[in-house]
Amino acid sequence: MCGIVGYIGPKDATPILIGGLKRLEYRGYDSAGVALIDRGALETRRAEGKIARLEGVLAEQPVKGHVGIGHTRWATHGPPSDRNAHPHLSTDNTVAVVHNGIIENADALRKELHRKGHTFRSDTDTEVLSHLIQELFEGSLEEAVIGALRVVEGTYGIAVVSSKDPGKIVGARKGSPLLVGVGDGQYFLASDASAILAHTREVIYLNEGDLAVITADGYRILDINASPIRRSVETIAWDLDAIERGGYEHFMLKEIFEQPQTVANTMRGRLRLEEGTSKLGGLNLSHDELMAIDNIVITACGTSWHSALIGELMIEDMARIPVEVEYASEFRYRNPIVTPATLCIVISQSGETADTLAAMREAKRHGARTLGLVNVVGSTIAREDDGGIYLHAGPEIGVASTKAFTSQVVALALFALKLARKRNLSVTRGREVTQALDLLPNQIQAILDQADAIEAIAESYKDVHNFLYLGRGYNFPAALEGALKLKEISYIHAEGYPAAEMKHGPIALIDEKMPVVFIAPHDSVFEKVVSNIQEVKARGGKTIVITSRDEPALAGLMDHEIRIPETVDMLTPVLASIPLQLLAYYIAVKRGANVDQPRNLAKSVTVE
Ligand code: F6R
């Protein structure tokens, strides 16, 4: 949710920290700040709002130094304000801390520190850390940090500097990601590789419980007992282009338009066209283990939960294994029926969503095997699962998930296919799916080529207050996803429903002011959806129909038509989601909304 960056080296840290924070702004953007050691003294600059405001503050009160930390915040404790922006200082102004996560025993610690004479200057849970580190400091910053981390309960990714031990930055992670960047004579800390990619592609992903001490001469990784540990240096596979807008007005639009490529990347080397199956290298499941699975739980949040619903239908239809889909946030707090014969599939773009991670750990505690469908390489879920399928969709910066969703659905199709072909799916049916998968990139491109027509439809609906999205079968989850996209970036109230369920309540909402998006490709439930469109038209509703061929039954029922190519039923949501994403995008832009940084949202929800 929030972003951390730290720098130590021969250059001036300020522009490096600001550059890193701008790259991280998609993770949280209600306030930001930096702390630098400037000629032996600790200097902080903080500002409510976007990084641009912090730059304004720095222009008025410049600060320089070779050691510094920065933070961009998404508020949890205390409203967004200058005083709640990180870094937070100790009472004597010698320690500065930036923190992602939540300190759960902050209230108790605050009272105790207050009794000892510490003065608090913010409403945040984080601030207890800086006071605690001051309290425990006896000459070594890492030892004081270790002492503080022994006392705090909760989750953290932190970076700490102190004017009393000025030649280093100490970082630590538990429940919130942090990595060390290894540059040429310079070292970095960051919560996300994109913050430091302009300077180095060599990184060390810290494990849970690791501490890192970076100095101008190198780095050390320690455990909570201060014993040194070895961690390998990995090279990030993508480059700066992948995290830049590349001429598009927004990251979201760029990511929508990347989908022919990203979907192809998810399939690269994995499709076995002739055998009608897939090859998935990272599953870590033997033939016998795959055959022994007797039920599957898929757990995820938000958009990833929508792809899970599609995966459920695919797996049940093709592999005939019962599947339950659970919101990760609910799964972790109930008593789910999970046994060693359960496969728990965990879907997460970021691989860091707190609820999803906790659900995966819960499934493991029950003895289930876990399989992660994750986009971010090296993320916590990817490191803790028993096996996985990387999405290879590349960095997703727009807060609204687009390309990760289509890649998730494709990855689920590859997995369902593999499982089904191992069991009883015929090669003929398998080939139908592999051939359809193979066509997807070009089909997606054909839909993207209609972007102008979709933009024109958006113009007609930019001022409405409500939207309904209806679909059946595989396209009920697509309807949910279409509604989520619209509401999160345009702030228009939108609901997704199974089309036939409309009669049981939502139909009361239909009048000439209510646009209804129907997802009605020519699949096995097409005729049924046509009846539902008739019900809406009979009540004066406006219809936007996503369909796949000329169909007399639809004559006179469509106020607007969007054509998608034909494919097998199970892949129709991949194609249908492209116009849904574009529609949401254009409506939001026409309403003047900031689509890449919608209000109240942040990429990657690392708190509960
Ligand atoms: C919606 C969106 C969120 C995420 C959800 C899960 O556009 O992005 O609903 O899908 O927060 O995130 P991941 O997939 O990173 O676990």
Residues whose N, C-alpha, C, O or C-beta is under 5 A from the ligand:
A	BS01	F6R	C301 G302 T303 S304 I347 S348 Q349 S350 G351 T353 T356 V399 A400 S401 S604 V605
